[in-house]
Every structure is written in C-alpha cells, then in structure tokens.
Amino acid sequence: MNIGVLDDTYDVVRGLKCFARLSEQGHELSVWNDHCTDTDVLAERLARTEVLMLMRERTPVRAALLERVPALKLITLNGVTPHIDLDACTRQGVAVSTRGYVSTATAELTWALVLMSVRRIPLEMASLKAGRWQSAGMASGLHGRTLGVWGFGQIGQQVAGFGRSFGMRVQVWSREAGLEKARAEGFETASGKEMLFETSDVLSLHVRLASETQGCVTAADLARMKPDALIVNSSRARLIEDGALVAALRAGRPGMAAIDVFEHEPMLDPFHPLLQMDNVICTPHLGYVERQQYEGMYGDQIDRFFSYLQGNPEFIVNPEVLQSKRSR
C-alpha cells in the first residue's frame, strides 16, 4: 500500500527501525519534511496515499482535503483528534485509528525547562559566551519550594514525581478522578485553582485542550502568582487566555515562564513578544520530539496498520466506517 507521513521536520522517519517493517513487506513510503497546510499542495502530495500516518496534531485534515484524496482508507495517529474532521472521514470511508501513548519525553522536557529557568542557565550561558562571569543574577533552587501541577494524567504524574525527587512540596489540582489518584499516591491537593496559583513557586500545566479548557488560565489567575514564580506550559498554548501571559509577565506576576507550545505552529516570528523577554525560555514544541518517542509512536501506528490489513482494525474512533464497509 501507499503510505504517507507528513511533518517529518527532522528527516528521521526513513531511518527509524520500525519503518523497515513496511519496506520488507513491499509497502511504498512517501515522507514530507516541511509543514504544509495548503489544501491544494496536500491534495497533490496525497493523491495516491492509502494510509496516512500523522504525528500528533500538526496538520489539520478537513473535509476539503479528504474529498480530494479518494485513495485514502486509513489514518493512524497517537493522541486526540481535534484537527481531524471525523464526520468527513466517515463520509469518505476513511477509518481513523488513534490511542494514547505513554510518554516520558514531554515530562523530561518539562523538567529541563524548570531547571533551566530557576537556575537562569540560558542567560548565564549567553553571558559566559560574551565574556562575563556569573552576571545573570542570583538563581533559586527547588528543594523545599512548592510545585503546583494542574492535571494529573500520565505526564502530570511524572512531573509530580520529579518534584518529589527534588525535595519539593508538590500540590495537585485536577478533575476529581485525578485528585483522588494524587491523594492515593501521597501528594497534597490544592483546595481550588486560586490556591494553586497563589501558593505555587513553580506551576506546570498538564491539561488536555478541549472546548471547556480553552482559556482556562485567565489573566486573573496569573495575577495571583508570586512575583518570583515560574509558570511552565508544555501542554497547549490555548490553555492560557489569549494575550494574558505576555501581559502578566510584563506586570511582574509571575516572574518567569517556560513555554514549549504556541498558538500557531510552527512559530517562526523572531519578534514574538515571548522571545523578547529575558525572563522567558521558549522551545519549539520539543516535548515529544525525540528518537525513542518516535520509534514507539510510529511503531504503534505500524502495528495498527498491520492489524487493519489483517481484517482486525483496532482503536477506530469512527467505527461506522467499518460497519458501512461490512454492509456493502
């Protein structure tokens, strides 16, 4: 079958061990390394594609595109599907297979951002390269300080565990199921969102983006934070109310931010306000971007592709497609 992979920005897919399984069985692989949202270009690229393997939510797949790729039969990915028009997929007879994937990479990146921020590592590195010694201001440690974790899914749980290992007091705010799990694992739980923002020295967001969570971090929430506090967002940019973070940092509460996600990606504007602030560390959505993670996520998709070929499709989120095919 003809298999397409989009957004391989690091040009690593062809070298992953898991993809050798496709060529061994005679499947044809096409890989594109740039990020493209132009429907005309995508339709031309995917004209012969029968299986589309996506890396998370990078490229939207809407009705206008689906109607122009008649060969497409299956989309595989890991994670949620807000970027995919599932109704249009069903109309076009395209099955969508997705499931969660246990990730350590995002939690590791989150903790790297925390350490770089509180110890002022990027500023000190730049200062040293400019011929200055210890000139970025006195840093703070983590031991004994309070880590707030909003969201206690698998990434939030890992970050809370890192905080515990570093001797921090950890407090969790989440949905009730998350709070119960946090208590069972011996973590404190905040009495409410206000307490979480007011008392956390480091606050890390691990909330899934949905219509009800978009903008859930408001300007008023940020204004409650300490002037020397750090907010970390390695989840989704739209969790924070539009424009609120830049305004809050300029107002001095919180004092620092570490950001791995942006409202529009790829974010290629060197004059973005967050990139102009010395008290902000920004990375280009690196949370899950590492080789071991790619091997695992794409390997999982390839497993599901082979299950589909064998007539045993798994984790299909629009099962009406399968029912329709069986009735023909």
TORBA-900447 format. One record per residue (C-alpha): residue in three letters; chain; x, y, z. Coordinates in steps of 0.05 Angstrom, whole numbers, padded with zeros to 5 digits, always signed. Each point is the difference from the previous one (the first is absolute). Example, Ala and Ser with C-alpha at 12.3 -4.5 7.8 and 13.67 -1.06 7.14 Angstrom:
BEGIN
+------+-------+--------+--------+--------+
| dodo | torpa |     c1 |     c2 |     c3 |
+------+-------+--------+--------+--------+
|  ALA |     A | +00246 | -00090 | +00156 |
|  SER |     A | +00027 | +00069 | -00013 |
+------+-------+--------+--------+--------+
//
This chain:
BEGIN
+------+-------+--------+--------+--------+
| dodo | torpa |     c1 |     c2 |     c3 |
+------+-------+--------+--------+--------+
|  MET |     A | +00000 | +00000 | +00000 |
|  ASN |     A | +00020 | +00073 | -00008 |
|  ILE |     A | +00015 | +00030 | +00068 |
|  GLY |     A | +00010 | +00074 | +00012 |
|  VAL |     A | +00034 | +00035 | +00058 |
|  LEU |     A | -00005 | +00075 | +00010 |
|  ASP |     A | +00041 | +00050 | +00041 |
|  ASP |     A | +00063 | -00040 | +00008 |
|  THR |     A | +00037 | +00065 | +00014 |
|  TYR |     A | +00063 | -00034 | +00026 |
|  ASP |     A | +00002 | -00048 | -00060 |
|  VAL |     A | +00006 | -00061 | +00045 |
|  VAL |     A | -00059 | -00044 | -00019 |
|  ARG |     A | +00035 | -00039 | -00055 |
|  GLY |     A | +00055 | -00018 | +00049 |
|  LEU |     A | -00045 | -00026 | +00055 |
|  LYS |     A | +00004 | -00074 | +00012 |
|  CYS |     A | -00075 | -00009 | +00001 |
|  PHE |     A | -00008 | +00024 | -00072 |
|  ALA |     A | +00044 | -00056 | -00026 |
|  ARG |     A | -00059 | -00046 | +00012 |
|  LEU |     A | -00039 | +00036 | -00054 |
|  SER |     A | +00053 | -00005 | -00055 |
|  GLU |     A | +00012 | -00073 | +00018 |
|  GLN |     A | -00072 | -00015 | -00019 |
|  GLY |     A | +00001 | +00042 | -00063 |
|  HIS |     A | -00038 | +00061 | +00024 |
|  GLU |     A | +00018 | +00067 | -00032 |
|  LEU |     A | +00018 | +00057 | +00047 |
|  SER |     A | -00004 | +00074 | -00017 |
|  VAL |     A | +00026 | +00050 | +00051 |
|  TRP |     A | -00004 | +00077 | +00000 |
|  ASN |     A | +00045 | +00040 | +00045 |
|  ASP |     A | -00032 | +00069 | -00003 |
|  HIS |     A | -00063 | +00023 | +00035 |
|  CYS |     A | -00055 | +00015 | -00050 |
|  THR |     A | -00073 | +00020 | +00011 |
|  ASP |     A | -00016 | +00019 | -00072 |
|  THR |     A | -00057 | -00046 | -00022 |
|  ASP |     A | +00021 | +00001 | -00074 |
|  VAL |     A | +00071 | -00020 | +00016 |
|  LEU |     A | -00021 | -00054 | +00049 |
|  ALA |     A | -00051 | -00028 | -00048 |
|  GLU |     A | +00053 | -00006 | -00054 |
|  ARG |     A | +00049 | -00033 | +00048 |
|  LEU |     A | -00050 | -00049 | +00028 |
|  ALA |     A | -00035 | -00017 | -00066 |
|  ARG |     A | +00023 | -00073 | +00002 |
|  THR |     A | +00005 | -00007 | +00076 |
|  GLU |     A | -00041 | -00057 | +00029 |
|  VAL |     A | +00025 | +00004 | +00071 |
|  LEU |     A | +00018 | +00066 | +00035 |
|  MET |     A | +00043 | -00003 | +00062 |
|  LEU |     A | -00002 | +00065 | +00041 |
|  MET |     A | +00043 | +00025 | +00056 |
|  ARG |     A | -00048 | +00029 | +00051 |
|  GLU |     A | -00040 | +00062 | -00021 |
|  ARG |     A | +00048 | +00035 | -00047 |
|  THR |     A | -00040 | -00001 | -00065 |
|  PRO |     A | -00076 | +00011 | -00004 |
|  VAL |     A | -00038 | -00052 | -00040 |
|  ARG |     A | -00066 | +00032 | -00020 |
|  ALA |     A | -00056 | -00015 | -00049 |
|  ALA |     A | +00030 | +00042 | -00056 |
|  LEU |     A | +00062 | -00043 | +00000 |
|  LEU |     A | -00034 | -00067 | +00012 |
|  GLU |     A | -00045 | +00010 | -00060 |
|  ARG |     A | +00061 | +00006 | -00045 |
|  VAL |     A | +00038 | -00062 | +00024 |
|  PRO |     A | -00045 | -00057 | -00023 |
|  ALA |     A | +00052 | -00055 | +00010 |
|  LEU |     A | +00004 | +00014 | +00075 |
|  LYS |     A | -00026 | -00057 | +00043 |
|  LEU |     A | +00033 | +00007 | +00068 |
|  ILE |     A | +00028 | +00055 | +00044 |
|  THR |     A | +00042 | -00020 | +00060 |
|  LEU |     A | +00027 | +00044 | +00056 |
|  ASN |     A | +00011 | +00002 | +00075 |
|  GLY |     A | -00040 | +00048 | +00043 |
|  VAL |     A | -00062 | +00042 | -00010 |
|  THR |     A | -00034 | +00019 | -00066 |
|  PRO |     A | -00022 | +00073 | +00003 |
|  HIS |     A | +00037 | +00012 | -00066 |
|  ILE |     A | -00037 | -00055 | -00037 |
|  ASP |     A | -00071 | +00006 | -00027 |
|  LEU |     A | -00025 | -00068 | +00022 |
|  ASP |     A | -00069 | +00010 | -00033 |
|  ALA |     A | +00034 | +00014 | -00066 |
|  CYS |     A | +00045 | -00060 | +00009 |
|  THR |     A | -00062 | -00043 | +00010 |
|  ARG |     A | -00034 | +00028 | -00061 |
|  GLN |     A | +00062 | -00014 | -00042 |
|  GLY |     A | +00009 | -00070 | +00028 |
|  VAL |     A | +00065 | +00016 | +00037 |
|  ALA |     A | +00011 | -00037 | +00065 |
|  VAL |     A | +00037 | +00038 | +00055 |
|  SER |     A | +00040 | -00040 | +00050 |
|  THR |     A | +00029 | +00035 | +00061 |
|  ARG |     A | +00017 | -00014 | +00071 |
|  GLY |     A | +00041 | +00031 | +00056 |
|  TYR |     A | +00074 | -00015 | +00007 |
|  VAL |     A | +00038 | +00000 | +00065 |
|  SER |     A | +00051 | +00056 | -00006 |
|  THR |     A | +00060 | +00015 | +00042 |
|  ALA |     A | +00029 | +00050 | -00049 |
|  THR |     A | -00047 | +00057 | +00015 |
|  ALA |     A | +00009 | -00007 | +00075 |
|  GLU |     A | +00075 | -00001 | -00008 |
|  LEU |     A | -00002 | +00063 | -00044 |
|  THR |     A | -00046 | +00034 | +00051 |
|  TRP |     A | +00050 | -00012 | +00055 |
|  ALA |     A | +00058 | +00024 | -00043 |
|  LEU |     A | -00039 | +00065 | -00010 |
|  VAL |     A | -00011 | +00006 | +00075 |
|  LEU |     A | +00074 | -00009 | +00016 |
|  MET |     A | +00024 | +00046 | -00055 |
|  SER |     A | -00048 | +00054 | +00024 |
|  VAL |     A | +00012 | +00000 | +00074 |
|  ARG |     A | +00076 | -00005 | -00008 |
|  ARG |     A | +00000 | +00052 | -00057 |
|  ILE |     A | +00041 | -00046 | -00043 |
|  PRO |     A | -00013 | +00030 | -00069 |
|  LEU |     A | +00017 | +00070 | +00026 |
|  GLU |     A | +00063 | -00024 | +00034 |
|  MET |     A | +00022 | -00038 | -00063 |
|  ALA |     A | -00010 | +00062 | -00043 |
|  SER |     A | +00036 | +00042 | +00051 |
|  LEU |     A | +00059 | -00047 | +00003 |
|  LYS |     A | +00006 | -00001 | -00076 |
|  ALA |     A | +00001 | +00076 | +00002 |
|  GLY |     A | +00059 | +00000 | +00048 |
|  ARG |     A | -00038 | +00012 | +00065 |
|  TRP |     A | +00001 | -00043 | +00063 |
|  GLN |     A | -00061 | -00013 | +00044 |
|  SER |     A | -00037 | +00061 | -00024 |
|  ALA |     A | -00072 | -00022 | -00009 |
|  GLY |     A | -00021 | +00010 | +00072 |
|  MET |     A | -00006 | -00047 | +00059 |
|  ALA |     A | -00041 | -00062 | -00016 |
|  SER |     A | -00046 | -00041 | +00044 |
|  GLY |     A | -00001 | -00074 | +00014 |
|  LEU |     A | -00059 | -00047 | +00003 |
|  HIS |     A | +00008 | -00038 | +00066 |
|  GLY |     A | -00053 | +00019 | +00050 |
|  ARG |     A | -00039 | +00042 | -00049 |
|  THR |     A | -00071 | -00014 | -00024 |
|  LEU |     A | -00015 | -00033 | -00067 |
|  GLY |     A | -00070 | +00007 | -00026 |
|  VAL |     A | -00024 | -00051 | -00051 |
|  TRP |     A | -00065 | +00014 | -00036 |
|  GLY |     A | -00024 | -00064 | -00032 |
|  PHE |     A | +00018 | -00069 | +00026 |
|  GLY |     A | +00002 | -00042 | -00062 |
|  GLN |     A | +00061 | -00041 | -00017 |
|  ILE |     A | +00045 | +00061 | -00015 |
|  GLY |     A | -00024 | +00038 | +00061 |
|  GLN |     A | +00013 | -00061 | +00043 |
|  GLN |     A | +00072 | -00005 | -00025 |
|  VAL |     A | +00013 | +00074 | +00012 |
|  ALA |     A | -00028 | -00006 | +00070 |
|  GLY |     A | +00047 | -00058 | +00012 |
|  PHE |     A | +00059 | +00041 | -00024 |
|  GLY |     A | -00019 | +00055 | +00048 |
|  ARG |     A | -00003 | -00049 | +00058 |
|  SER |     A | +00069 | -00027 | -00019 |
|  PHE |     A | +00027 | +00071 | +00002 |
|  GLY |     A | -00026 | +00010 | +00070 |
|  MET |     A | -00057 | +00046 | -00020 |
|  ARG |     A | -00067 | +00005 | +00034 |
|  VAL |     A | -00048 | -00022 | -00055 |
|  GLN |     A | -00073 | +00020 | -00005 |
|  VAL |     A | -00048 | -00023 | -00054 |
|  TRP |     A | -00062 | +00030 | -00030 |
|  SER |     A | -00041 | -00043 | -00048 |
|  ARG |     A | -00067 | -00030 | -00014 |
|  GLU |     A | -00027 | -00041 | +00058 |
|  ALA |     A | +00028 | -00066 | -00027 |
|  GLY |     A | +00069 | +00031 | -00005 |
|  LEU |     A | -00005 | +00029 | +00070 |
|  GLU |     A | -00019 | -00068 | +00028 |
|  LYS |     A | +00060 | -00032 | -00035 |
|  ALA |     A | +00046 | +00055 | +00025 |
|  ARG |     A | -00023 | -00010 | +00071 |
|  ALA |     A | +00009 | -00075 | -00007 |
|  GLU |     A | +00072 | +00011 | -00022 |
|  GLY |     A | +00013 | +00045 | +00060 |
|  PHE |     A | -00002 | +00068 | -00034 |
|  GLU |     A | -00034 | +00061 | +00029 |
|  THR |     A | -00059 | +00028 | -00038 |
|  ALA |     A | -00016 | +00073 | -00006 |
|  SER |     A | -00067 | +00023 | +00028 |
|  GLY |     A | -00014 | +00036 | -00065 |
|  LYS |     A | +00030 | +00033 | -00061 |
|  GLU |     A | +00011 | +00065 | +00039 |
|  MET |     A | +00043 | -00035 | +00052 |
|  LEU |     A | +00040 | -00035 | -00054 |
|  PHE |     A | +00019 | +00066 | -00034 |
|  GLU |     A | +00011 | +00039 | +00065 |
|  THR |     A | +00046 | -00050 | +00035 |
|  SER |     A | +00040 | -00034 | -00056 |
|  ASP |     A | +00072 | +00020 | -00011 |
|  VAL |     A | +00000 | -00041 | -00063 |
|  LEU |     A | -00066 | -00015 | -00036 |
|  SER |     A | -00001 | -00051 | -00056 |
|  LEU |     A | -00060 | -00008 | -00046 |
|  HIS |     A | -00020 | -00070 | -00023 |
|  VAL |     A | -00072 | +00010 | -00021 |
|  ARG |     A | -00028 | -00029 | -00064 |
|  LEU |     A | -00025 | +00053 | -00047 |
|  ALA |     A | -00075 | -00003 | -00014 |
|  SER |     A | -00056 | +00050 | -00009 |
|  GLU |     A | -00011 | +00003 | +00075 |
|  THR |     A | +00074 | +00009 | +00017 |
|  GLN |     A | +00018 | +00052 | -00052 |
|  GLY |     A | +00019 | +00064 | +00036 |
|  CYS |     A | -00006 | -00034 | +00068 |
|  VAL |     A | +00061 | +00038 | +00025 |
|  THR |     A | -00025 | +00072 | +00005 |
|  ALA |     A | +00034 | +00066 | +00011 |
|  ALA |     A | -00029 | +00000 | +00070 |
|  ASP |     A | +00032 | -00068 | +00014 |
|  LEU |     A | +00068 | +00025 | -00023 |
|  ALA |     A | -00006 | +00063 | +00042 |
|  ARG |     A | -00006 | -00044 | +00062 |
|  MET |     A | +00069 | -00030 | -00011 |
|  LYS |     A | +00061 | +00020 | +00040 |
|  PRO |     A | +00047 | +00051 | -00032 |
|  ASP |     A | +00056 | -00052 | +00001 |
|  ALA |     A | -00043 | -00058 | -00023 |
|  LEU |     A | +00009 | -00040 | -00064 |
|  ILE |     A | -00056 | -00025 | -00045 |
|  VAL |     A | +00017 | -00057 | -00049 |
|  ASN |     A | -00043 | -00018 | -00059 |
|  SER |     A | +00020 | -00062 | -00039 |
|  SER |     A | -00073 | -00019 | -00013 |
|  ARG |     A | -00037 | +00047 | -00047 |
|  ALA |     A | +00005 | +00076 | -00009 |
|  ARG |     A | -00075 | +00011 | -00003 |
|  LEU |     A | -00009 | -00023 | +00072 |
|  ILE |     A | +00022 | +00071 | +00017 |
|  GLU |     A | -00047 | +00057 | -00015 |
|  ASP |     A | +00021 | +00037 | -00063 |
|  GLY |     A | +00051 | +00054 | +00015 |
|  ALA |     A | -00003 | -00013 | +00075 |
|  LEU |     A | +00069 | -00030 | +00009 |
|  VAL |     A | +00039 | +00056 | -00034 |
|  ALA |     A | -00040 | +00053 | +00040 |
|  ALA |     A | +00011 | -00038 | +00065 |
|  LEU |     A | +00075 | -00006 | -00010 |
|  ARG |     A | +00005 | +00074 | -00016 |
|  ALA |     A | -00039 | +00014 | +00064 |
|  GLY |     A | +00047 | -00043 | +00040 |
|  ARG |     A | -00045 | -00057 | +00021 |
|  PRO |     A | +00024 | -00053 | -00012 |
|  GLY |     A | +00074 | +00019 | -00004 |
|  MET |     A | +00019 | -00054 | -00050 |
|  ALA |     A | -00029 | -00046 | -00053 |
|  ALA |     A | +00025 | -00060 | -00038 |
|  ILE |     A | -00039 | -00015 | -00064 |
|  ASP |     A | +00003 | -00059 | -00049 |
|  VAL |     A | -00065 | +00014 | -00037 |
|  PHE |     A | -00028 | +00057 | -00041 |
|  GLU |     A | -00069 | +00018 | -00027 |
|  HIS |     A | +00024 | -00006 | -00072 |
|  GLU |     A | +00054 | -00051 | -00017 |
|  PRO |     A | +00050 | +00000 | -00027 |
|  MET |     A | +00012 | +00068 | +00033 |
|  LEU |     A | +00053 | +00034 | -00044 |
|  ASP |     A | -00006 | +00072 | +00023 |
|  PRO |     A | +00065 | +00021 | +00034 |
|  PHE |     A | -00036 | +00061 | +00027 |
|  HIS |     A | -00053 | -00038 | +00038 |
|  PRO |     A | -00007 | +00035 | +00067 |
|  LEU |     A | +00019 | -00062 | +00040 |
|  LEU |     A | +00065 | -00006 | -00038 |
|  GLN |     A | +00019 | +00071 | +00019 |
|  MET |     A | -00004 | -00012 | +00075 |
|  ASP |     A | +00061 | -00020 | +00042 |
|  ASN |     A | -00045 | -00032 | +00052 |
|  VAL |     A | -00030 | -00049 | -00050 |
|  ILE |     A | +00029 | -00064 | -00029 |
|  CYS |     A | -00032 | -00023 | -00065 |
|  THR |     A | +00010 | -00065 | -00038 |
|  PRO |     A | -00032 | -00021 | -00066 |
|  HIS |     A | -00049 | -00053 | +00024 |
|  LEU |     A | +00053 | -00052 | +00017 |
|  GLY |     A | -00040 | -00036 | +00053 |
|  TYR |     A | -00008 | -00067 | -00036 |
|  VAL |     A | +00052 | +00012 | -00054 |
|  GLU |     A | +00055 | -00050 | +00014 |
|  ARG |     A | +00021 | -00064 | -00035 |
|  GLN |     A | -00024 | -00051 | +00051 |
|  GLN |     A | -00068 | +00033 | +00002 |
|  TYR |     A | -00005 | -00001 | -00076 |
|  GLU |     A | +00019 | -00073 | -00003 |
|  GLY |     A | -00054 | -00016 | +00051 |
|  MET |     A | -00056 | +00042 | -00029 |
|  TYR |     A | +00011 | -00017 | -00073 |
|  GLY |     A | +00013 | -00072 | +00018 |
|  ASP |     A | -00068 | -00002 | +00034 |
|  GLN |     A | -00032 | +00030 | -00062 |
|  ILE |     A | +00033 | -00052 | -00044 |
|  ASP |     A | -00026 | -00056 | +00045 |
|  ARG |     A | -00070 | +00028 | -00009 |
|  PHE |     A | +00010 | +00005 | -00075 |
|  PHE |     A | +00018 | -00074 | -00004 |
|  SER |     A | -00061 | -00017 | +00043 |
|  TYR |     A | -00043 | +00040 | -00049 |
|  LEU |     A | +00029 | -00039 | -00058 |
|  GLN |     A | -00015 | -00066 | +00035 |
|  GLY |     A | -00073 | +00020 | +00008 |
|  ASN |     A | +00005 | +00015 | +00074 |
|  PRO |     A | +00001 | +00077 | +00004 |
|  GLU |     A | +00015 | +00027 | +00069 |
|  PHE |     A | -00016 | +00065 | +00037 |
|  ILE |     A | -00045 | +00026 | -00055 |
|  VAL |     A | -00034 | +00064 | +00024 |
|  ASN |     A | -00051 | +00002 | -00057 |
|  PRO |     A | -00023 | -00073 | +00000 |
|  GLU |     A | -00059 | +00017 | -00046 |
|  VAL |     A | +00050 | -00004 | -00057 |
|  LEU |     A | +00013 | -00073 | +00015 |
|  GLN |     A | -00074 | -00016 | +00006 |
|  SER |     A | -00013 | +00034 | -00067 |
|  LYS |     A | +00054 | -00041 | -00034 |
|  ARG |     A | -00026 | -00065 | +00029 |
|  SER |     A | -00070 | +00015 | -00026 |
|  ARG |     A | +00023 | +00010 | -00071 |
+------+-------+--------+--------+--------+
//
